[in-house]
């Protein structure tokens, strides 16, 4: 069981596996608009949001109703630079 996941030292995702919510802590990330998406194993976008992020912030994401048990990809893309960070999340 992975309880905590760090993406390239910049983003911490926890808890993992997810029950009703997960937190994103942005440590070393460029301030600005980021597209945050949750993608199912079959490629469907389950949840998508444009979020203004500052380094040091933590955001709580409520589990989308469409996210049943399984493994998902979480992508966080800087809108200005196009830089993308990807992590896997397990939902119970």
N, C-alpha and C positions, 0 to 999 in steps of 0.2 A: 504494500500500500504506500503510495506516495502522498504524504501529507502536505507537502509544500513543494512548489516548483519555481525555479528561477530561470527566466529567459534571458540569456546573454548578460546576466548581471544587472539588467535594466528593469525588469518587471518580475515581481513576485506574485504568483497565483496560488491562493489557498482558500479553503481546504480543498484537497483533491484526494479522494473522490468528493463530488458535490452532492449535497442533499437539497437544500432549499435556496442557497445563495453561494456565491464565491466572491472573494475580494481580490482586487488588482491593486498592488502597491507599485507605484512608478518611482524607481530610485534614480537611475541615470538615463533620463529620457529627455529628448528635446521638447520644450514647451511648444504647444500648438494643437491644432486639430488632428485627431487620430480616428480612423475608421476601425471600429472594433466589431468583429464578426464571429459568430459561432456556427461552425459548419459540420453537418452530419457526415458519417462515413460514406454515404451515397452521393455526397456533393451538394445536398440541399442546404441553402442558407437558412438556419433556424432563427437567428437573431442578428440584427445589424444596427449599429448606432454610431453617429458621429459625436465624439466627445472631445471637449477642450481639456487638455491634460497639462499639468505643471509637474515638474520633477518634485518628488517628495509626497505627492498626493496618494491617497488610497480611495478607491471607488468600490462600492458594494454593488454587485450585479445580482438581481433576483433571477432565479432559474426561470427561463422562459417556459410557458405551458407546453410548447411543442417539443421540449427536450425530454424525451423519455429516457429510460435507462440505456446506457451505452457509452461509447467513446466518441468524442467530438474534437475538432480542431478549433482552437481559438487563435484568430489572427488579429494583430494590431498593426495598422499601417499608418505611418506619418503621411498625411495628405500632401504636405509641401514637398517633401524629399522622396516620397515613394518607398522609403525604408520599411520593411515588414518584419515583424517578429511573430513566430508561430509556436504554439504549445499544444499539448494534448490535455484534455480534461475527461475524466470519467464521471458519469452521472449514475447515481444509484436508483 
